[in-house]
Amino acid sequence: MKELIELLVRSLVKNPDQICVTEKVENDTWIYEVTVAQEDMGKVIGKQGRIAKAIRTMAKAAATRENRRVMVEIVG
């Protein structure tokens, strides 16, 4: 899952080496925090949050196959 999120975000940003995806588990929910460079925040979030929503949707679809609940948080 972490690799999928990293791959999706890496393809969007100018500074792929500054991406950091951390994973933590709380109450049967996997939380992925995606940290990107400040200048890449707009590209990862997208207009009206559409790109961020698409990343979250893909992560949730992949998690369903593994019977997991996931949350993706984007931090700058």
N, C-alpha and C positions, 0 to 999 in steps of 0.2 A: 504494500500500500504506500509506504513511504517513497519507494522508488517511482511509483506511478505519479504521485503528486510532484516529486522533484522533476521528473521528465516533462510534465505539462508546464510547469512554471519556467523551467530552463529554456523552453522553446519560445517564450514570450519576452524575455528580458535582454538588456544589453550587457549586463554584468552577470553571467551565469556562475562565475566563481564566488559571488557574494551571496548565493542562496544557501540558506540553512533550514532544514526541516527537522523539527524535534517532535518526538512522540511521547505521550504520556497517557496513562490509563486512569480514569476516574469513574467509579460506579458502572462498570461494564461498557464504558464509552471510550473509544480511542480518540484522543485529541491530538491533532497535528498542527503545530505552529509553524507557519512559513514566514521566514524572515528574508526580506529582499532589500536591495539598496533603495534609498529614499527616492531616487530619480526613476526607479522602475515600478514604484507603487501604482501609478496610474495605469500602466500597461497590464499589471496583474489584476487590478480591480475592474478596469474597463468602464465604459459608459454606463452609468446607472447600476454598476455592480454586475453587469452581465457576464464578464469573464470569470469573476470570482464565483458567481452562482454556478456557472458551467463546471468549474473545477470541483466545487462541492458536490454537484450532481454526479459527476463521474466517480468521485471517491465513494459516495454513498452506494452507487450501483455496484462498484467493485466489492465493497464491504458486505453487501447483501449476499453475495456468493459465498462469503466466509462466515455468515451469520454474526456480523459485528455491527455496532453502531459507531459512526464516526462523526467528528466535527473538524472542519478545517478553518483555522483562524489565520488571517494574513496580518503580519506585523511589519512595520517599517523600520 
